[in-house]
Amino acid sequence: MSEHHNSGDAAEIRRLVAEAVRLQSDEAFVGLHTDDVRIVNIAGRRVRGRPALADAMSAALASPLADVLTTVDVEDIVFLRPDVAIVSCVKHVHDGRDGGAALPASGSLTYVLVREGEWRIASAQTTPIIV
């Protein structure tokens, strides 16, 4: 149940995570997710489904949140089944906004990915790391 059991899928998963970072300010980001995706962001907001994700993303990009960018380091990939993986990451928050409530500098990000032909994000939750 470790990353080494399927190195080809692990490489695809790492590419998906990198693509999610690259597209974080692009509407194509939504297409990386399953139709019924569940997301809890670093501020605790829960989003259910691709349409809600698209709406939340549009609203964020039209606000000062557009100046908050993140990078992600994958720490571990565990395959629960050949088509389901849990990916443990550290998310680094680069808050470029002036003023306003500060976001934590980092968070523990957990993805649940499913393979639907290609790997897709079925769930993502970020918990702030308080130091």
Backbone hydrogen bonds, N-H to C=O, Kabsch-Sander energy under -0.5 kcal/mol:
donor,donor_aa,acceptor,acceptor_aa,energy
5,H,2,S,-1.6
6,N,3,E,-1.2
10,A,6,N,-2.4
11,A,7,S,-2.1
12,E,8,G,-1.9
13,I,9,D,-2.8
14,R,10,A,-2.4
15,R,11,A,-2.0
16,L,12,E,-2.3
17,V,13,I,-2.5
18,A,14,R,-2.2
19,E,15,R,-2.5
20,A,16,L,-2.4
21,V,17,V,-1.8
22,R,18,A,-2.6
23,L,19,E,-2.5
24,Q,21,V,-1.3
26,D,23,L,-2.5
29,F,23,L,-0.5
29,F,26,D,-2.2
30,V,27,E,-1.2
31,G,28,A,-0.8
32,L,29,F,-1.8
33,H,30,V,-1.7
34,T,121,I,-2.5
37,V,34,T,-1.4
38,R,122,A,-1.7
39,I,47,V,-2.5
40,V,124,A,-2.6
41,N,45,R,-2.3
44,G,41,N,-2.1
47,V,39,I,-2.9
49,G,37,V,-3.7
49,G,47,V,-0.5
50,R,35,D,-2.2
53,L,49,G,-2.2
54,A,50,R,-2.9
55,D,51,P,-2.3
56,A,52,A,-2.7
57,M,53,L,-2.6
58,S,54,A,-2.4
59,A,55,D,-2.3
60,A,56,A,-2.4
61,L,57,M,-2.6
62,A,58,S,-1.1
63,S,60,A,-1.5
66,A,60,A,-0.6
66,A,63,S,-2.0
67,D,64,P,-2.3
68,V,65,L,-2.1
69,L,67,D,-0.6
69,L,94,H,-2.3
71,T,92,H,-2.0
73,D,90,V,-2.5
74,V,72,V,-0.5
75,E,88,S,-3.2
76,D,88,S,-1.7
78,V,86,I,-2.7
80,L,78,V,-0.7
80,L,84,V,-1.7
81,R,84,V,-1.6
84,V,81,R,-1.5
85,A,113,L,-2.4
86,I,78,V,-2.9
87,V,85,A,-0.5
87,V,111,Y,-2.4
88,S,76,D,-2.5
88,S,86,I,-0.5
89,C,109,L,-2.9
90,V,73,D,-2.3
91,K,107,G,-3.2
92,H,71,T,-3.2
93,V,91,K,-0.5
93,V,105,A,-2.8
94,H,69,L,-3.4
95,D,93,V,-0.7
96,G,67,D,-2.7
96,G,94,H,-0.9
99,G,97,R,-0.6
107,G,91,K,-2.2
108,S,127,T,-2.9
109,L,89,C,-1.8
109,L,107,G,-0.7
110,T,125,Q,-2.7
111,Y,87,V,-2.6
112,V,123,S,-2.4
113,L,85,A,-3.1
113,L,111,Y,-0.5
114,V,120,R,-2.3
115,R,83,D,-2.2
116,E,114,V,-0.8
116,E,118,E,-3.0
118,E,116,E,-1.8
120,R,114,V,-2.8
121,I,32,L,-2.4
122,A,112,V,-2.8
122,A,120,R,-0.6
123,S,112,V,-1.6
124,A,38,R,-2.0
125,Q,110,T,-2.1
126,T,40,V,-2.1
127,T,108,S,-2.5
129,I,106,S,-2.6
130,I,128,P,-0.7
131,V,129,I,-0.6
